[in-house]
Amino acid sequence: MEDKLISPLAARLFEIDNELDRFDFLAMTALGAPSLEKSELTEENRLVSCETKTWYRLDFDGAVRLTVESDSLFVKGLCVVLAEIAALGDKKTLLRGIGFADECFDRGIVSDARRRGLLSLENEIKKYIKSVTEGDTK
């Protein structure tokens, strides 16, 4: 991912050539990740453009903290990888764009529909970082 953000989980994901091994990796990643509270599974927190039911919460403690829940382990695993990438990126880099969705699509890991869902989440991260950044200047 030249000139794009990457993380240890993303590097591992991109090393896996076998589709079943990739699914196992993402499922195990999803199962090991924190979940949203049931009360957070609302339409307000739902990722609308995703083809699965996926909810998210964004927090900032000096780094972006993305927590996700999905009815698909594959999707939740992808979102957990994205969450790690976002947590490692600084504000300026995150505002420029993450590029994870496009990289996954280019490598044949996700379909165009899944790419659009990931892009939607990347855009939510960018909007969130923009609001955090604007809040810092006030």
N, C-alpha and C positions, 0 to 999 in steps of 0.2 A: 504494500500500500504506500507507494511513493508519495511523499508530501501529504500524507493523511495520517490521522490518529490511529494508533494501534495499541493493543494491550496484551498481556500474557494469554488471556482467554481467546482473544481474536487470533493471535499467532497460532495457538494450538488448533483452533477451528480450521484455519486455512491450511494446516499441515495434513489434515485428514482427507484422504482421497475417496474412501469408501462411503457411500451414502448411508448404509446402516450404522457404521461406526460413527458417522457424523451425527445421526439421530440420537444414538446412545449418549454421545458426549453432550449434546444439547439437553437431552432429558435429564441426565445426571446433574448438569449445571443448574437446570431449573429446579430440580428437587432440593438442591442444596442452598437455594436462595431464599431470603425472607419473603414472606407473602404480605399482601395488603390485608388489613382487617376487613371483615365482612361488611362493616358499615361504610367502607371506602369503595365498594363495588357499585358505584352509582353511575348514572348516565353522564354526570358532570366529569367524572374521572375516566370515562371510556374513550378509547382510541377509535374514533368513528370510521376511519378509512381502512381499518384492519378487517380481513375476512374472517377472523375468529373473534371471540369475545375477549377483549384485552383491556385491562384497566391499568392506570399508572398514577404515581405520585412523584412529584419533583420537590426536592428540598435542597438547601444550600447551606453548607457549614464551612465555607472556604473552598469546597469542591461540590460539584453537582452530585446529588444522590437521587438516583432513579430507582424506584421500587415498582415492580410490575406483578400483575396476576393475569393469567390467561387460561382459557379452557384447552389450550394446546401446549404440551410440554415443549414441542419444537419452537413455537413462537416465544414462549416465556424464556427458553434458553437463549434464543437470539437476542431478546431484550436484555437479559442479564449480561451478555457479552457487550452490548451497547452501553449498558449502565457502567460497566467497568471502564470502557473507553471514555465515557463522559466524565467519570470521576477523576481520571488521570489528566484530562485536558484543562488548560487554563481558559479563562473567559474569552480572551482574544481569539484563540484557536477554535474554540467551540462556536463562536459567532461566525467564523469563516466557513465552517461546515465540517461535519464529521466524515462523511463519505463511506460509512460502513455499509449502508444499504446498497449503494452502487457497486461496491467491491464484492459483496455477497452475490449480487446478480451477475456481475462479470465472471465470477468464478463458478457459476452454475449451482450455487448453494440454495438460492431462492428463486422462485418464479417472479414474474413481473408484478403480480398481485401482492405477493409478500414484500417485494421491494417497495411498493407504494406504501404499504403499512409501516415499514421501517422508516421510510422517508418522512412519513407523517410524524412519527415519534421523534426523529431527528429535528424536524421543524419545531415541535413543541419544546424541545430542549433549547433550541436557538431563541425562541420567543421568551422562554423562562430566563435564560441568561441575560437577554437584553433588558428584561424588567429588573433583574437583580443589579445589573450594571447601572441602569438609569437611577435606581434607588440609591446606589452608592454615591452618585454625584449630587444628590439633593442635600 
